Each structure stands twice: as structure tokens, then as C-alpha cells.
């Protein structure tokens, strides 16, 4: 090598090799620089709220309810932590209110540490509390996340064609399942000698179409709750039962009883 460098030809050859290497380094740098510039000036996908998202709204509800739209924005216009994939919102809740037009970011969502039932409600549900006792409310047996049916019994006085109670008529007890497959949001724990619980409440997620009948039954009837098995299960038939149907083992009260009480109208 020393002998090669000592000649004019050898020195020129080494110089040429160094020049080629320098050109290669310059080209690589230029390519990387151009790529970074193109990336900075390019567009990226971000999720943007298309409606107001309230505090504590679950990320899964944001996704399932299509509360966002996907937009392409310049890379330098994407805010820090911009969410580009809806899957990033799973298992999270909104930290605060989010307004239409805002980019969704990882900083706006946190893992849920709240015990508020609202984070488990869908837009078509409402949380309804039912005062219960140990037996009717399955206290100590049912827990949050279980599903139950709501069964109500009423003492109904027979009525005439005008809708008024018949003179001298005696009330007839009628029972019907008024809500099926309701999600338990909160359940009272079993009491002990050192933990005396007064007025225990079972809180359920009730479909908006069932809210008023559930509240009416709570006010005017007697309610019991039936615990459902996990997973898919058959629903109880929505028939109206009277004492005769129970004793006969039939599936519903007879037509005359239903008409007299208004249940068949």
C-alpha cells in the first residue's frame, strides 16, 4: 500500500476513490433530506370529532357511535398525540368534553378510573335505580356486569268498556316480565352484623323504550329480579299471568281476564 501511494498513479487512484465515496455520502444525505421534507409537507390521517363528545364517554362508544370522521391533514397540522386508528380509543374514556371539529388525541382519553355508571351506558339506555331487599334484589348474589330480567306484579281492578272500575269488582293479581336482559351497573353487597345497609339499591341499564314502564312498575307494583346465565339465553315469554294461569300451568291468563283488566287491549 505504501509503495502504491508513493507513485503518481497510485495517488490519483486513491484520490478518485475518495471522491466517489464523498459523492455517495452527499447523495445519501440529499435523499434522506428530501424524504424528510416530503414527509413534513405530506398528509397524514387523523380522527376529528363530528359531534360533541361528553366527558367520561367510553372510547368504544365514540367508535361504535361514529362520533368522528377520518381526515387527511398536512403532517405539520396534526396535533401532538393525534389519533389515527380508532382501535387506539378502546378501553379508554374521554378525560373532558370534546367539541366538534377537534382532532382526537391520546391526551384527551384516559383509562377509566371512574365508578360512574354513565361510562357503561349506550345512547339508547338510561340508568334506573330500584330499591330492593335481600330476596327480591338477589343481594349478595348479583353483581355489576351481570344481567337480569325485571318481573312486576300488579293488583288490577277489573274495568268496564268505559275504562272505569266495575262496581264491586275485586282486584286481580297479574304478573309480567317487563324488562329482559338488563345490564347491572351497580349492585348492593350483602350486609353483615358490622355493615348494616339501609335502603339498598340495584341500578340497571334500561332501554329508553322500557324506562317509563320500569318506573311505573316500581311505583305501582311489586318488582322482583331474575338473574340470567352468562352469554346468550332464552327470554321469558312476555305473557301476562294470573293465578288461574299459574295453577293451570298455562302460558297466559285467559282472554276474559285480560279484557277485564285491560291487559288484552
C-alpha positions in Angstrom: 0.0 0.0 0.0 2.8 2.4 0.9 4.5 1.6 -2.5 1.2 2.3 -4.3 0.8 5.7 -2.7 4.4 6.6 -3.5 3.6 6.5 -7.2 1.7 9.2 -9.1 -0.7 6.7 -10.4 -1.5 5.3 -7.0 -2.1 8.7 -5.5 -4.5 9.5 -8.3 -6.4 6.2 -7.8 -6.8 6.8 -4.1 -8.0 10.4 -4.7 -10.6 9.1 -7.2 -11.9 6.6 -4.7 -12.2 9.2 -2.0 -14.1 11.5 -4.4 -16.5 8.7 -5.3 -17.1 8.0 -1.6 -17.8 11.7 -1.0 -20.3 11.9 -3.8 -22.1 8.8 -2.4 -22.3 10.4 1.0 -23.7 13.6 -0.5 -26.3 11.7 -2.5 -27.5 9.7 0.6 -27.8 12.8 2.6 -29.7 14.6 -0.1 -32.1 11.6 -0.4 -32.8 11.5 3.3 -33.3 15.2 3.5 -35.7 15.1 0.5 -37.6 12.3 2.2 -37.9 14.2 5.5 -39.1 17.3 3.6 -41.7 15.3 1.7 -42.9 13.7 4.9 -43.2 17.1 6.6 -45.1 18.5 3.7 -47.2 15.4 3.1 -50.6 14.4 4.6 -51.5 12.1 7.5 -54.8 10.6 8.6 -56.3 11.9 11.9 -59.7 11.4 13.6 -61.8 14.5 14.0 -64.9 14.8 16.3 -68.0 15.3 14.2 -70.2 15.9 17.3 -69.8 16.9 20.9 -68.3 14.1 23.0 -69.1 14.4 26.7 -66.6 13.8 29.5 -66.4 10.1 30.5 -67.8 8.9 27.2 -66.2 5.5 26.5 -63.9 5.3 23.6 -65.8 2.2 22.3 -68.9 4.3 22.2 -67.1 7.0 20.3 -66.2 4.4 17.7 -69.5 2.5 17.7 -71.5 5.7 17.5 -69.4 7.1 14.6 -68.7 10.2 16.6 -65.7 11.0 14.4 -64.6 11.3 10.8 -61.2 10.4 9.3 -59.5 13.3 7.6 -56.2 13.9 5.7 -54.3 16.9 7.0 -50.8 18.2 6.4 -48.3 16.5 8.7 -47.4 19.8 10.4 -51.1 20.4 11.1 -51.6 17.2 13.1 -51.6 18.0 16.8 -49.4 16.1 19.2 -50.8 12.6 20.0 -53.3 12.7 17.1 -55.3 9.5 16.9 -55.1 7.9 13.5 -56.6 4.4 14.3 -60.0 4.0 16.1 -58.6 1.0 17.9 -56.4 3.4 20.0 -59.6 4.5 21.8 -60.6 1.1 23.1 -60.6 0.7 26.8 -60.4 4.5 27.4 -62.9 7.3 28.3 -62.9 10.9 27.4 -60.9 13.0 30.0 -63.0 16.1 29.4 -65.6 17.4 26.9 -64.5 17.3 23.2 -66.1 19.7 20.8 -67.0 19.2 17.1 -64.1 19.8 14.8 -61.4 18.9 17.3 -58.8 16.4 16.4 -58.9 13.4 18.8 -55.7 12.9 20.7 -54.4 10.3 23.1 -54.2 13.1 25.7 -57.9 13.6 25.6 -58.6 10.0 26.7 -57.5 8.1 29.7 -58.1 4.6 31.2 -61.3 4.7 33.1 -60.9 5.1 36.9 -64.4 6.4 37.5 -67.1 4.3 39.0 -69.9 6.4 37.4 -72.5 4.2 35.7 -72.6 6.6 32.8 -69.4 5.2 31.2 -71.3 1.9 30.7 -74.4 3.3 29.1 -75.1 3.3 25.4 -77.0 6.3 23.9 -80.2 4.3 23.9 -80.1 3.4 27.7 -80.7 5.1 31.0 -79.6 4.2 34.5 -82.5 3.4 36.7 -82.2 2.6 40.4 -84.5 0.1 42.1 -84.9 -0.1 45.9 -84.6 -3.8 46.8 -84.5 -6.2 49.7 -82.3 -9.2 50.1 -84.6 -11.6 48.3 -86.1 -9.5 45.5 -82.8 -7.9 44.6 -80.7 -11.0 44.9 -78.5 -9.1 47.3 -75.1 -10.7 47.6 -75.7 -12.9 44.6 -75.9 -10.4 41.7 -73.0 -8.1 40.9 -72.1 -5.4 38.4 -71.8 -6.8 34.9 -74.5 -9.4 35.4 -77.7 -9.4 33.5 -81.2 -9.7 34.9 -84.9 -9.7 34.0 -87.3 -7.4 35.7 -90.6 -9.1 36.7 -93.5 -7.0 38.0 -96.8 -8.0 39.7 -99.8 -5.6 39.9 -103.2 -5.8 41.7 -105.6 -4.8 38.9 -109.2 -3.9 39.4 -111.5 -5.1 36.5 -112.8 -2.3 34.4 -115.7 -1.8 32.1 -115.9 -0.7 28.5 -115.7 3.0 29.7 -112.4 2.3 31.3 -113.7 2.8 34.9 -113.6 0.1 37.6 -116.6 -2.2 37.8 -118.7 -1.8 40.8 -117.9 -4.4 43.5 -115.1 -5.9 41.5 -112.1 -7.4 43.3 -108.5 -6.8 42.3 -106.8 -9.5 40.2 -103.1 -10.1 40.6 -101.3 -10.1 37.3 -97.6 -10.7 36.6 -95.4 -10.0 33.6 -91.7 -9.7 32.7 -91.4 -6.0 31.8 -87.7 -5.8 31.0 -85.4 -8.6 29.7 -81.6 -8.8 29.7 -80.9 -5.6 31.6 -77.2 -4.9 32.5 -76.5 -4.5 36.2 -74.5 -1.3 36.7 -74.3 -1.3 40.5 -75.4 -4.0 43.0 -75.6 -3.8 46.8 -73.3 -6.0 48.7 -74.5 -8.5 51.2 -74.8 -6.9 54.6 -73.2 -8.3 57.8 -73.6 -7.6 61.5 -71.0 -4.8 61.2 -72.3 -3.5 57.9 -76.0 -2.8 58.2 -77.2 -1.4 54.8 -80.4 0.6 54.7 -82.3 1.1 51.5 -80.1 -1.0 49.2 -80.4 0.0 45.5 -79.9 -2.1 42.4 -79.0 0.1 39.4 -79.8 -1.2 35.9 -79.1 0.0 32.4 -82.7 0.2 30.9 -83.5 0.7 27.3 -85.2 4.1 26.7 -88.3 2.3 25.4 -88.6 0.5 28.8 -87.8 3.3 31.2 -91.3 4.6 31.8 -92.8 1.1 32.3 -90.0 0.2 34.7 -90.6 3.4 36.7 -94.4 2.8 36.7 -93.9 -0.8 37.9 -91.6 0.4 40.6 -94.2 2.9 41.8 -97.4 0.9 41.4 -96.4 -2.7 41.6 -94.1 -5.2 43.2 -90.8 -6.0 41.5 -88.5 -9.0 41.5 -85.3 -9.6 39.6 -84.3 -12.8 37.9 -80.6 -13.4 37.3 -79.8 -14.6 33.8 -77.0 -17.0 32.9 -73.8 -15.6 31.2 -73.8 -15.4 27.5 -76.8 -15.8 25.3 -80.0 -17.1 26.9 -83.7 -17.5 26.1 -86.0 -14.7 27.1 -89.0 -15.2 29.3 -92.2 -15.1 27.3 -93.9 -11.6 27.7 -97.2 -13.2 28.7 -99.5 -11.8 31.4 -100.1 -14.4 34.1 -102.9 -14.6 36.7 -103.5 -17.1 39.5 -105.5 -19.3 37.2 -102.7 -19.5 34.6 -100.2 -20.4 37.3 -102.4 -23.1 38.8 -103.3 -24.5 35.4 -99.8 -24.4 34.2 -100.8 -22.4 31.1 -98.7 -19.8 29.4 -101.0 -16.8 29.9 -104.1 -15.5 31.6 -107.4 -16.3 29.8 -108.8 -13.8 27.4 -111.7 -12.7 29.6 -109.3 -11.8 32.4 -107.1 -9.9 30.1 -110.1 -7.9 28.7 -111.5 -7.2 32.2 -108.2 -5.8 33.4 -107.3 -4.0 30.2 -104.2 -6.2 29.7 -105.6 -7.5 26.4 -106.4 -4.1 24.9 
